[in-house]
């Protein structure tokens, strides 16, 4: 059984008392953290000691997805612990260079198409389209699958990458009228189209901008995928 904890759901900045991207996935005995944006480390620490994570997976190195990584470094150093970290190569990112340089992070570079076995759990790395190197992930465990797009706009491969997901957590920041092909994110409507095309069982739209009314996003997504829900910080979803 898998269980997803939504720790931070905003982007590119948090709402009042909120946090940007961060999601904890329980897969049996494994604890997989996906992204660690601003404010996420405190929410994670309320659930588990961060040094007990099986691994940290980063979709990319923008601060709203990785800002708490240097703060986690201080905790790991204080406890003399090492944490496995997976993410795409981005030499232009100061956070990327930091994670590669400090002993408390055991960093593994990933790219689209990689198939990983992490503590007995299969994790596939998917393509993403963003202004910086970025990836998504699909986790398969005990007959269920969890897909996380990270930040992306449209790509021909997305529907196949997330085919048959039990739960798809998708970037859907924009309402229809604000989205264009040149933007760095999907719209909520396009996230719903992705879920429908992929045959996903359930969709959660995330990366919610505090300035964009959630009602609009939900209404537009549900026209395409009626079971859509918007991400809510603190929510727990059983797969």
Secondary structure, DSSP 8 states (H G I E B T S, - for coil): -EEEEEEE-B-SS--TT--BSEEEEEETTEEEEEEE-TTHHHHHHTTS-GGG-SEEE-S---HHHHTTHHHHHHHHHHHT--EEEEE---TT-HHHHHHHH-TTEEEEE--TT-EEEETTEEEEEEE--SSS--EEEEEEETTEEEEE--S----TTHHHHTTT-SEEEEE--B-GGG--TTSSS-BHHHHHHHHHHHT-S-EEEE-B-TTS-HHHHHHHHHHH-TT-EE--TT-EEE-
